[in-house]
Amino acid sequence: MLPQVTMALQLHNSYWVLRHGRSKANDAGIIVSTVENGVPPKYGLSESGRQQAKEAGEELERQLAQTDTSTVKVFCSPLTRTLDTAVIVAESLGIYTTDSRFQVVPELIERNFGEYELQSDNNYSSVWEVDACDVTAAPKGGGESVEQVAERIRSLFAALEKDNTGKNIVLVSHGDTLSIMWAVVKGLPLQDHRQHGLNTGQLKILHAA
């Protein structure tokens, strides 16, 4: 199959990406990708995940030390592990959940892994093997293909770029969502998205305006 490459996005804001801190689902070695299972606190952050979020917030604060904090916005997935991570990071910047600069957006939710929900995370490798061959193939049971995730990422950036200029935007999300996002924004082959995976609690600058 030919590489699925699109043009890199033309962006007018600076973007940081942050994968949520280590979660209780990570500790249990299971896949949790839906609102039904990912919003209850059962699969929220572990203690080490909270520490990772705290360290990410401190690092972001250092990177933005010379920046007008009024230009900073934080967006996150609705799943508890990302929401809790985002709250910790945002508060280190003086941004709170009641602030309009803090928003939960569905486009940042984890990729739906379909029939593998609540199953061993060893199943990720099977999904990624398929991704490398066909980005339109979705896991059975209502899962999302790479291309489907890429499409919601494109929609998110279109909205962010329409509503913001010259802002510093922090996107707190999940492993596959962020690796696919990296490929979309950089115009890289979608089937190679796992080459751009982030560790739990890892912060990276995606684009500097």
C-alpha positions in Angstrom: 0.0 0.0 0.0 1.3 3.5 -0.8 2.3 5.7 2.1 -0.6 7.8 3.4 1.0 11.2 3.5 -0.6 14.6 3.5 0.8 18.1 3.5 2.0 19.4 6.9 -0.5 21.7 8.5 0.1 25.4 8.4 -0.3 26.7 11.9 -0.4 30.1 13.5 -0.2 29.1 17.2 2.4 27.2 19.2 1.4 23.7 20.3 2.6 21.5 23.1 1.5 17.9 23.3 1.4 15.9 26.6 0.5 12.3 27.1 -1.4 11.7 30.4 0.6 10.5 33.4 0.7 6.8 34.1 -2.7 5.5 34.9 -4.2 2.6 36.9 -5.1 1.0 33.5 -1.4 1.1 32.6 -0.5 -0.5 35.9 -3.2 -3.2 35.3 -2.0 -3.8 31.7 -5.4 -3.3 30.1 -6.8 -1.2 27.3 -9.2 1.5 28.3 -10.3 3.7 25.4 -14.0 4.5 25.8 -16.0 7.1 27.8 -17.9 4.4 29.5 -14.8 2.9 31.1 -12.4 5.8 31.0 -14.4 8.5 32.8 -15.0 6.6 36.1 -12.1 7.2 38.6 -11.3 3.4 38.6 -8.8 4.0 35.7 -7.6 7.4 36.6 -4.0 8.4 37.4 -1.8 6.2 39.6 0.4 7.9 42.2 3.4 7.8 39.8 1.2 9.3 37.1 0.3 12.2 39.4 4.0 12.8 39.9 4.6 12.7 36.2 1.9 15.3 35.6 3.4 17.5 38.3 6.8 17.3 36.7 5.3 18.0 33.3 3.6 21.1 34.7 6.9 22.3 36.2 8.7 21.7 32.9 6.0 23.6 30.9 6.1 26.4 33.4 9.9 26.7 32.8 9.4 26.7 29.0 6.8 29.4 29.2 8.6 31.5 31.8 9.0 34.4 29.3 5.5 34.1 27.9 2.4 36.1 28.7 0.3 33.5 30.5 -2.8 35.0 29.2 -1.9 33.5 25.8 -1.8 29.9 27.2 -4.7 27.6 26.7 -5.1 23.9 27.8 -7.3 21.4 26.0 -7.7 17.8 27.1 -9.6 14.5 26.5 -12.6 13.8 28.7 -11.2 10.6 30.1 -10.2 10.9 33.7 -6.5 10.1 33.3 -6.1 13.0 30.8 -8.4 15.4 32.7 -6.6 14.9 35.9 -3.2 15.4 34.2 -4.5 18.5 32.5 -5.8 20.0 35.8 -2.4 19.4 37.5 -0.5 21.0 34.6 -2.9 23.9 34.1 -2.9 24.8 37.8 0.9 25.1 37.7 0.3 27.8 35.1 -2.4 29.5 37.1 -5.2 28.2 35.0 -8.2 26.5 36.6 -11.1 24.4 35.3 -13.5 27.4 35.7 -11.3 29.4 33.3 -12.3 29.7 29.7 -8.7 28.9 28.8 -9.3 25.3 30.1 -11.4 23.1 27.8 -12.4 19.5 27.5 -12.8 18.4 23.9 -13.9 15.1 22.5 -11.5 15.2 19.6 -8.7 14.4 22.0 -10.1 11.2 23.4 -8.2 8.0 23.1 -8.4 6.0 19.9 -11.3 3.5 20.2 -9.8 0.0 20.2 -13.1 -1.8 19.7 -13.1 -5.5 20.8 -9.9 -5.0 22.7 -11.5 -2.8 25.3 -10.6 -4.0 28.8 -8.4 -6.6 27.3 -4.6 -7.0 27.7 -2.5 -4.2 26.4 -0.5 -6.9 24.6 -3.2 -6.5 21.9 -1.8 -3.1 20.9 0.8 -4.8 18.8 -1.8 -6.6 16.7 -3.5 -3.3 16.0 -0.3 -1.5 15.1 0.7 -4.3 12.7 -2.5 -3.7 10.8 -1.9 0.1 11.0 1.4 -0.3 9.2 -0.3 -1.9 6.3 -3.7 -0.2 6.1 -4.6 3.0 7.9 -8.2 2.6 6.9 -8.6 -0.7 8.8 -10.4 -0.4 12.2 -10.4 -2.9 15.1 -13.5 -4.9 15.1 -16.3 -4.0 17.6 -16.5 -0.3 16.8 -12.9 0.6 16.9 -11.3 3.5 15.0 -8.9 3.3 12.1 -5.8 5.6 12.0 -7.5 7.6 9.3 -10.6 8.1 11.4 -8.5 9.4 14.2 -6.6 11.6 11.8 -9.8 13.1 10.5 -10.9 14.2 14.0 -7.5 15.6 14.6 -7.7 17.7 11.4 -11.1 19.0 12.5 -9.7 19.9 15.9 -6.8 21.9 14.4 -9.1 23.6 11.9 -11.2 24.8 14.8 -8.3 25.8 17.0 -6.7 27.8 14.1 -10.0 29.5 13.3 -10.5 30.6 16.9 -6.9 31.4 17.9 -3.8 33.3 16.7 -0.5 33.6 18.4 -1.6 31.5 21.4 0.4 28.8 23.3 -1.9 25.8 23.2 -1.3 22.6 25.3 -3.0 19.4 24.1 -3.3 16.7 26.8 -4.3 13.4 25.2 -3.4 9.7 24.7 -0.8 7.5 23.1 -2.3 6.7 19.7 -4.2 10.0 19.4 -0.9 11.9 19.9 1.2 9.7 17.7 -1.3 10.1 14.9 -1.6 13.8 15.6 2.2 14.1 15.2 2.1 12.5 11.8 -0.9 14.7 10.7 0.7 18.0 11.8 4.1 17.1 10.3 2.8 15.7 7.1 4.4 12.3 7.8 3.2 8.8 6.7 0.2 7.8 8.9 1.1 4.2 8.9 4.3 5.1 10.7 2.6 6.9 13.5 4.0 4.7 16.2 7.4 6.0 15.5 6.2 9.2 17.1 4.8 7.7 20.3 5.1 9.5 23.6 5.8 7.9 27.0 3.3 8.6 29.8 3.8 12.1 31.2 6.0 13.1 28.3 5.8 16.7 27.1 7.0 17.8 23.6 6.6 20.9 21.5 4.7 20.0 18.4 4.9 23.3 16.6 6.4 26.7 17.4 4.7 29.6 15.7 
